[in-house]
Every structure is written in structure tokens, then in C-alpha cells.
Amino acid sequence: MSVEATKKSLITRRTSWVAVLLITLIVAVPAFMLGPIIWPPAPAPPTSAPIPYFLAMDVLKAVFAVFLGLGVSFLIFGLPVIRRISPDSKTRVGAMYLSIGYLMVSWWPHINMHAHNAPEDLQGLLYIRHLFHVPLIISGAVLAYCFISLVRQRAPGVL
């Protein structure tokens, strides 16, 4: 590889990371601030015992807002990468792309809905379970299947 090609590759990678970082921040900062507005916390005054856990939840909400931003960046830039990993199967590409996207993007509304849902609201808990938990399990299973199919294709006899 020539020096010019190496420089161009490094510039392209740096530009890609800057774009991912910008999109992540553009999505994450408003998401973190809008979460409690869209889903106000359940009106249950905490006792002194769980206060550290509620503080930890605020840190997790920040992490999930960043993960939402990374997920949006992945949905914008990730499809060509997955196409290079699995050029022979459009079905596998689509399944991996959507599964990874869902696994990354769904945590922000998921955690905010849990905070919004009152502990005694079992119907709301069922909605959360079916809207988020079941698809998360399905996405994980889809990715595991795609990984195994790629390993079997590229390294026969390993699995």
C-alpha cells in the first residue's frame, strides 16, 4: 500500500469517527434532557434506602442516551460495514443490521419507560415487557444465528 493510500485511509477513518461522535452527541444530549420530559418519573417518593440506586439510574440514563446516539450513528453508517462482512446474504445483512440497531437504540426509551411506570402498574409493565424485552431476546438470537452461520461458512468444521 502506498503512502498516499495510507494517508487517505487514515483521513477517511478519522472523518468517520468525527461524524460518529458528532451524531452521537447531537442525539444523546437532547435525549438525556428530554427523557424525563417525555416520560416523567413515577410519582412514588423514595425512602432513604434506595436513593443511591436512583442516582445510579441517572448515570444509566446518561449511558443509555449515549448508546442511543451511537445506535443512530450505527444505523446511518453501519450498513455498508455489515454488507462487507456478509456480502453473500442480503437476508443475513438485514437481520444483523436491524438487530444491532434495535439492541442499541431501544435502551433509551426502555429505561425511561421503566422509570415512568409506577411499580403497581402491572399493565404498563406488561407493555414494556412485550415492546422491549421480547424483541431484545429475538435480536440476540438472530445475531447468534447469524454469527454461527458466518463461522460455518468461513471455517467449516469449527462448529
C-alpha positions, 0 to 999 in steps of 0.5 A, a space after each residue: 500500500 502506498 503512502 498516499 493510500 495510507 494517508 487517505 485511509 487514515 483521513 477517511 477513518 478519522 472523518 468517520 469517527 468525527 461524524 460518529 461522535 458528532 451524531 452521537 452527541 447531537 442525539 444523546 444530549 437532547 435525549 438525556 434532557 428530554 427523557 424525563 420530559 417525555 416520560 416523567 418519573 413515577 410519582 412514588 417518593 423514595 425512602 432513604 434506602 434506595 436513593 443511591 440506586 436512583 442516582 445510579 439510574 441517572 448515570 444509566 440514563 446518561 449511558 443509555 442516551 449515549 448508546 442511543 446516539 451511537 445506535 443512530 450513528 450505527 444505523 446511518 453508517 453501519 450498513 455498508 460495514 455489515 454488507 462487507 462482512 456478509 456480502 453473500 446474504 442480503 437476508 443475513 445483512 438485514 437481520 444483523 443490521 436491524 438487530 444491532 440497531 434495535 439492541 442499541 437504540 431501544 435502551 433509551 426509551 426502555 429505561 425511561 419507560 421503566 422509570 415512568 411506570 409506577 411499580 403497581 402498574 402491572 399493565 404498563 409493565 406488561 407493555 414494556 415487557 412485550 415492546 422491549 424485552 421480547 424483541 431484545 431476546 429475538 435480536 440476540 438470537 438472530 445475531 447468534 444465528 447469524 454469527 454461527 452461520 458466518 463461522 460455518 461458512 468461513 471455517 467449516 468444521 469449527 462448529 
